[in-house]
Every structure is written in C-alpha cells, then in structure tokens.
C-alpha cells in the first residue's frame, strides 16, 4: 500500500514539473488517500497485535 502511495506521489511530481496540473492534482489526491489508508491499517494491525499479547 505504501509503495502505491509513493508511486502516485512521484507521478504527481513528474506531472507537475511538465505542467499537467490536472493529472498532478489527481495523483496527489490518490497518493494522500492511499497513505491515510496505510496509516489506519498500520494502527489497526499494531493494536490487534498488542491486544493478543506476547503469543507468537
């Protein structure tokens, strides 16, 4: 998930450099959404692991 977010961020930066503002804004929005989804899943995963305790 994080790799997709970084891919869209790089795409947004390249599009912005070449002047494609519509593509840059859309790619940056997608990157932002994917990054926040990644953060939510990371927190949920960490909390579920903490709730289980030290069982492997």
C-alpha contacts under 8 A as a table, 3 or more apart, distances in Angstrom:
res1	aa1	res2	aa2	distance
1	X	4	X	5.28
1	X	5	X	6.40
1	X	34	X	6.71
1	X	35	X	7.55
1	X	38	X	6.03
2	X	5	X	5.00
2	X	6	X	6.26
2	X	34	X	7.25
2	X	35	X	6.34
2	X	38	X	6.32
3	X	6	X	5.10
3	X	7	X	6.12
4	X	7	X	4.94
4	X	8	X	6.26
4	X	31	X	7.48
4	X	34	X	7.39
5	X	8	X	5.32
5	X	9	X	6.20
5	X	30	X	7.42
5	X	31	X	4.44
5	X	32	X	7.14
5	X	34	X	5.43
5	X	35	X	5.72
6	X	9	X	4.93
6	X	10	X	6.17
6	X	31	X	6.82
7	X	10	X	5.24
7	X	11	X	6.18
7	X	31	X	7.80
8	X	11	X	4.88
8	X	12	X	6.05
8	X	27	X	5.32
8	X	28	X	6.58
8	X	30	X	6.81
8	X	31	X	5.20
9	X	12	X	5.02
9	X	13	X	6.27
9	X	27	X	6.51
9	X	28	X	5.67
9	X	31	X	5.56
10	X	13	X	5.06
10	X	14	X	6.19
11	X	14	X	5.19
11	X	15	X	6.08
11	X	24	X	7.23
11	X	27	X	6.57
12	X	15	X	5.11
12	X	16	X	6.05
12	X	23	X	6.81
12	X	24	X	4.13
12	X	25	X	6.87
12	X	26	X	7.67
12	X	27	X	5.00
12	X	28	X	5.47
13	X	16	X	5.07
13	X	17	X	6.25
13	X	24	X	6.67
14	X	17	X	5.16
14	X	18	X	6.45
14	X	24	X	7.78
15	X	18	X	5.23
15	X	19	X	6.17
15	X	20	X	5.08
15	X	21	X	6.86
15	X	23	X	6.34
15	X	24	X	5.14
16	X	19	X	5.02
16	X	20	X	5.63
16	X	21	X	5.75
16	X	23	X	7.94
16	X	24	X	5.34
17	X	20	X	7.71
20	X	23	X	5.65
20	X	24	X	6.15
21	X	24	X	4.93
21	X	25	X	6.05
22	X	25	X	5.29
22	X	26	X	6.23
23	X	26	X	5.14
23	X	27	X	5.98
24	X	27	X	5.22
24	X	28	X	6.02
25	X	28	X	5.16
25	X	29	X	6.13
26	X	29	X	5.11
26	X	30	X	6.26
27	X	30	X	5.11
27	X	31	X	6.08
28	X	31	X	5.00
28	X	32	X	6.11
29	X	32	X	5.10
29	X	33	X	6.26
30	X	33	X	5.16
30	X	34	X	6.14
31	X	34	X	5.20
31	X	35	X	6.06
32	X	35	X	5.12
32	X	36	X	6.31
33	X	36	X	5.28
33	X	37	X	6.22
34	X	37	X	5.05
34	X	38	X	6.10
35	X	38	X	5.00
35	X	39	X	6.27
36	X	39	X	4.97
36	X	40	X	6.21
37	X	40	X	5.16
37	X	41	X	6.19
38	X	41	X	5.20
38	X	42	X	6.07
39	X	42	X	5.01
39	X	43	X	6.21
40	X	43	X	5.21
40	X	44	X	6.17
41	X	44	X	5.08
41	X	45	X	6.00
42	X	45	X	5.12
42	X	46	X	6.13
43	X	46	X	5.08
43	X	47	X	6.08
44	X	47	X	5.17
44	X	48	X	6.08
45	X	48	X	5.22
45	X	49	X	6.16
46	X	49	X	5.17
46	X	50	X	6.16
47	X	50	X	5.01
47	X	51	X	6.10
48	X	51	X	5.07
48	X	52	X	6.35
49	X	52	X	5.27
49	X	53	X	6.68
50	X	53	X	5.37
50	X	54	X	7.86
52	X	55	X	6.66
